[in-house]
Amino acid sequence: MLCCKEKVVLLLLMLAFSTTPVGAVDDCGGEGCVDNVINISDDKAHIRSGPGKQYKILVTAKRSVCFDTLDKSGKWIKIRLSNTRYKSAGDVGWVANWLTEPVPRISETIGCDRY
């Protein structure tokens, strides 16, 4: 059994090596996020040919559409279009990260609209 001092030391070590800041809320509601998948969180999001507003709009995606992520450049996320309803726009596109959110594991199959 641990005494009070050992418990305090253990707690401090746990806090020091924690990857989540103390008091932070899990973005995915405690279920964890699906790796390399994002969800459109705005009413609509322009999917562009490059990482910036100066690039051509390929297609506009609606809220709740999920995409596999491929890369990041600043505040832009490179996404796969080839396995979605937007595949006619090309294989890949870029979306602004402020129009997206992570996907909780619990809703990967029920909360994502891919097709």
N, C-alpha and C positions, 0 to 999 in steps of 0.2 A: 504494500500500500504506500502511496506517495504522501509525504508530509507537505505542509503548506508551502514551504520554500521551493520544494521540487516541482510542485504544481505551477507555481508562479514562473519558474525558469522554463518549464515545458511550454506554458502558454506564450511566454515571450519569444521562445524559439519558433513556435508555430506561426505567430504573427510576423516575425521577421522574415520567414521563408514563404509566406503565403503569396500567391500570385494575384489574389483579389484584394484590393484595398479594404481595410477594416470599414465596415458599414456600407460597403458597396452592395448593390442589388444585382443579382444575376440577370443579364439581359434576356435570358430565355426562361425566366420563372423558376429557376432551380432545377430544371430538367436537363440543362446543358443544351448547347446549340449544335445544329447539324454542321459539320465541317464543310467549308467551301460551297455553301448555298446561301443565297440572300433572297429576300422577299421585297417586292415593291410596296412601300408603305404610304406613298402619296397617292392621290386619285389617279395620276398618270405620271409617267416618266419617259422622257425622250431617250431612246437608245441611239447612240451616236457611233460614227465610224472611228473615232479616236477619243482620247481622254481630255476633252475640253468642249466648251460651248461653241468654239469656232468650227468644230467638225460637223459634217453633214448628219442630219437626223435620218436614221435608217427606218425606224418604226417607233411608235409610241405604245408603251406597255401600260396596262391598267393595274390598279391595286390588287394585291394578293397573288400576283404572278411570281413564281420562283424561278431563279436561274442558278446554274452552276457557275461558280467564280473561277477564273483562270489566272488573274494577275491583278495588281493594283498599281496605280500611278498617281501619287498625290491623293486628291480627294475623289478619284475616279476608279471604278472597278470594271475590269474586263470580264465579260460574261459570255457563256456559250449560248448561241441561239439555235444551233443545229438540232437540239433535242426538244424544241418548244414549238408552239404554234407560230412563232415568228421566224422559222427557219428559212422562209423565202427571202428574208432580208439579208441573208448571209450566214456564215458560220459563227462569227463573233461580233460583239458590239461592246460599247462602253456606256456605263450609267453612273450618274453622280451619287456618291455614297450618302449624301443627305436625303436622298429619296428612297433609301432602302433600310432594311432592318435584318438582324439575324433571324434564323428560323429555329424555333424550339424543337427538340427531338420529338416531343409528344405530338406535334402538329405537322410533321414532315409530310405525311401521306394525306392527312385530312385538311390541312391549312394551305397547301400549295396548289395553285392552279397552273399547270404546265401546258395543258393541251386544250 
